[in-house]
Amino acid sequence: MKAQINALPFVLILIVLVIGLVSFFVYLKTSGVNASVSSMEHKNFIKNVEKKVNDYAFTKKRGSSEKVFLRVPNDVKTVCFVDRKKDIMLSSPVLDMQINADSSSSIFFDPSEFHSAGLSNFTLKKNPLCINAEGGAVSLKFESRGDSAFISAGDEKSEKTDECTALVYSGDENKISIVFLGFNYENSAELGSAAGVYISQVFEKISPFAENIKKFNFYQSNLFVTGCSFSDRIKCSDFELKRSASRCPHDYIVLLAKRSRALDALSPVRSSATSEGTMKINTGDAYVVVMAHEFGHAFGNLADEYVDATTSSSNFNINDMPNCDSVGCRKWAGVEGASCFKKCTTDSFYRPTENSIMNLYYQNNGDKFGPVNEKELSSRLGVYE
């Protein structure tokens, strides 16, 4: 008994050391990712503005208008627009210096570490037009003037617009719209940064999404979800998820449930997806590719390529699952790089690759969908523009 008591402090110290090492590893890993996300958000903001301007200069009916919230990096304080075709009023010494030093640019940022960018086909009433960022977003109004887009500050906020921020805007017609919801987040800026990690590390990197990124719109709902809990999975009220998602255009819903990676290493919680297109992502999972796994379920109707103890062969129809087959694997005969490996959701069926994103995504070759899954996903993406 005495030996057990003496050993107790050592065990506690060991636990503290393990948690500390995990936290330090997570810090090193995420600091570089956050810098990459900030750069991505900066580029996406410029692209989003360009797309909106072109829509309202050339596509939208004259007189039509829209107020939107567009995501900017958390460190951005102000965004300024300059119409080079009109007289430019003196603003501030720093901005005036930027405007004169970079005569080819029309969008400027404070701080100036975020580089300026060119923009055409727009007009302004006040020149320059400077808008403060709040909560990692700027409020803008776009109005069609026939051959140009009129840009102004979106001061008059409607309830619905205020609760939705555009993260990546690729257009209105025939796009896949994904809305990110947040549970356990402090504010909209924090949620936007978290969503940016999954956009940059999954949708902009993994095939076949990366090659089709212009077919996606990404939004975040700023009406936060409150009624979720962690057990073996993430449990939430479906009504609350749909209510939050309704603030933004969407085809698919992604709930980001904030959780410590150190805590998740000690007590893992599974992410999940439904056939209705709702995904619940545990951000404590050290592998962001889990988002690709769940989207593979929701968008591609892909099955798990490991054995799921909760599923029996009697209630699993492989005719509905493009990546599971019976012995012989005739479904993907002739697909280069595909084979026939036993175990696909159950012990009775077969999968096309030894490992993939739909299998053990945290092990070797788990960062790719594989040829059969990519073919199915590409086919589904093909109907979008």
Secondary structure, DSSP 8 states (H G I E B T S, - for coil): -HHHHHHHHHHHHHHHHHHHHHHHHHHHHHHHHHHHHHHHHHHHHHHHHHHHHHIIIIIS-TT-EEEEEEE--TT--EEEE--TTS------HHHHHHHHH-TT--EEEESTTS--B---SEE-SSSSEEEE-BTTEEEEEEEE-SSSEEEEE--S--HHHHTEEEEE---SSS-EEEEEEEES-SSHHHHHHHHHHHIIIIITTSTTTGGGGGGEEEEEE-S-B---EESSBEE--HHHHHHHHTTS--SEEEEEE---HHHHHHS--B-EE-TTSEEEEETTSS-TTHHHHHHHHHHH----SSB-TT--GGG--GGG-TT-BSTT-GGGTT-TT---EE-SBSTTSEESSSS-TTS-TTSTTTTS--HHHHHHHHHHHTT--
